[in-house]
Amino acid sequence: MIPSILPTYSRAPLEFVKGEGSWLIEKEGRRFLDFGSGIAVNALGHAHPKLVAALTEQAQNLWHVSNLYNIPQQQRLADLLVENSFADTVFFTNSGTESCELAVKMARKYWYDKGAPERVEIITFSGSFHGRSSAGIAAAGSEKMTKGFGPLLPGFVHLDFGDHEALTAAITEKTAAILIEPVQGEGGIRLVPDHCLQGVRKLCDEHGILLILDEVQCGMGRTGKFFAHEWAGITPDIVMSAKGIGGGFPLGAVLATENAASGMTAGTHGSTYGGNPLGCAVGCAVVEELTSTDLMQNVSERSGELRQGLEGLIAKHPDVFQEVRGTGLMLGLKCGVENLAVVKANYEAEMITVPAADNVIRLLPPLTITSQEVQEALARLDQAASSLS
């Protein structure tokens, strides 16, 4: 008999009942150090007082009205995002998947309105992950994502990650945009070097096509900048955001330049829940905390400590850990044993990590992580590795 919850998840036998900062408390009272952050969602940790206050205050006044009306909290959050990014305009969604859907629509509508309706192709890369909608799985293109779900949405050109010659050759009169993650998350914490992102931007400029960045996982301070592309000093046309932007509340956004968004006029897109008062009140608190405190400095300092410690663990357990990847507090450990075995061993050490492709485990702690908690994480990773050696 099928269970009441559709069995699409392979869940760990853990049930958490409370969160405090960087810690999760299991129902039996065990305290787990959370280096998963709900897959990079809980950017400010669990039960952050400013987020609790924002949610509680808004919940006592108004939850939802729909986008038929002006929403002050939504306007405030849009203004904050525009003030702190490349963007001129923002559309609010409920998830990264929905942000992908709009980014694809926006790029194609841009060209349609310019009198080039044949420009519908979007170039994407192996190892990418852009959500699980029809557009998202078609964009990723991997068999794991697409098998059994055909016919797939057409209009995506898939290239090998890092193949610059293939990228140049793939641009045709049908190309609308290039879609890339500055740091691949699901794909195994694979970082696109700054000079490569700069090269992609230059290529887009030369051909007059749009650059779409998927910063659903690597944005919102995760790398030590508000958005990861800031390290490369480039300006995208469209950015997909979600995860950390709501700090645990389901919220997403598409940020765009005025030019890229020019085709999206009244009636071309919408959302019932997207950008409602409750979600945007929390989102405002998140963005204000990211931009008005020393959190980015904390990300940089804690990242340095964590990376140095991880290199030490690789030297100590070369059969278990092989390589450190990533940047900021979006780090990965390439494993010499099955990554799921490492994740399980970490559970035994009362620590949460997240698996990824290419036999990697992801380390995605809250941006509020302390130096003491970094050292505790390294000790628990050491304990887990010792049990596997």
Order of alpha helices (4+ residues) and beta strands (2+ residues): beta-beta-beta-alpha-alpha-alpha-beta-alpha-beta-alpha-alpha-beta-alpha-beta-beta-beta-alpha-beta-beta-beta-alpha-alpha-beta-beta-alpha-beta-beta-beta-alpha
